[in-house]
Amino acid sequence: MPQIPSSKPAFALSEWVLIVILASVNFLNLLDFVIIMPLGDTLRVTLKITPEQFSHVVSVYGFAAVFAGILATTFADRLDRKTTLLMTLFGFLASTFLCGIVHSYNSLLIARGMAG
């Protein structure tokens, strides 16, 4: 006797919401990482930095992300996932905002490091 297909959806609404939230966080992280490259000429003129200094601005993000990932392992397991996600997302958004309002090379370097 053939099986009657179930009309139950593949994912519940709460699962879709979680997928959208995680995809949005991943998109924001990726966007913040790559947005600096098209702004290279503008930043070099506005902040009067050399190509070498600009390469430091680009690379400090990745180095800070590695350092923050290692550091986060000491406390991330002690908190629940929602709290950890909200804390890191708030810090990420605040530091990305700081990247937009800086007026010097050193402050941009610090803000990019915080965003990483």
C-alpha positions, -999 to 999 in steps of 0.1 A, spaced: 0 0 0 15 34 -10 24 59 17 4 91 18 28 121 19 27 142 50 15 178 47 38 188 76 62 216 65 99 208 64 108 235 89 87 251 117 84 289 117 108 292 147 134 273 128 130 296 98 134 326 120 166 311 135 180 304 100 172 340 89 189 355 120 220 334 116 222 341 79 218 378 86 247 378 112 269 359 87 260 384 59 268 414 82 301 399 91 311 392 55 299 426 44 319 443 70 350 423 61 349 432 24 334 467 25 368 482 32 384 472 -1 362 494 -24 367 523 0 405 521 -3 411 551 -25 386 573 -6 402 563 28 437 569 15 429 604 4 406 613 33 429 600 60 461 607 41 474 572 46 499 552 25 491 519 7 511 501 34 489 517 62 458 508 42 470 472 41 473 473 79 437 485 82 426 456 60 446 429 78 440 440 114 404 428 110 415 392 104 441 391 131 417 406 156 391 380 146 415 352 153 425 366 186 389 373 196 379 338 186 405 323 209 397 347 237 359 341 234 363 304 240 371 312 277 336 327 283 313 317 255 306 282 270 296 298 303 268 319 287 238 307 268 239 311 230 214 339 228 233 361 252 266 353 235 251 361 201 235 394 213 267 406 231 289 399 201 265 413 176 261 445 197 299 449 200 303 442 163 277 468 153 291 494 177 327 490 164 315 491 128 297 524 136 330 537 150 347 528 118 324 551 100 330 581 122 368 580 127 390 609 115 425 594 118 445 563 108 451 552 143 414 554 153 404 535 122 430 508 130 416 505 165 380 505 153 387 478 127 405 457 153 375 460 175 352 450 147 373 419 140 
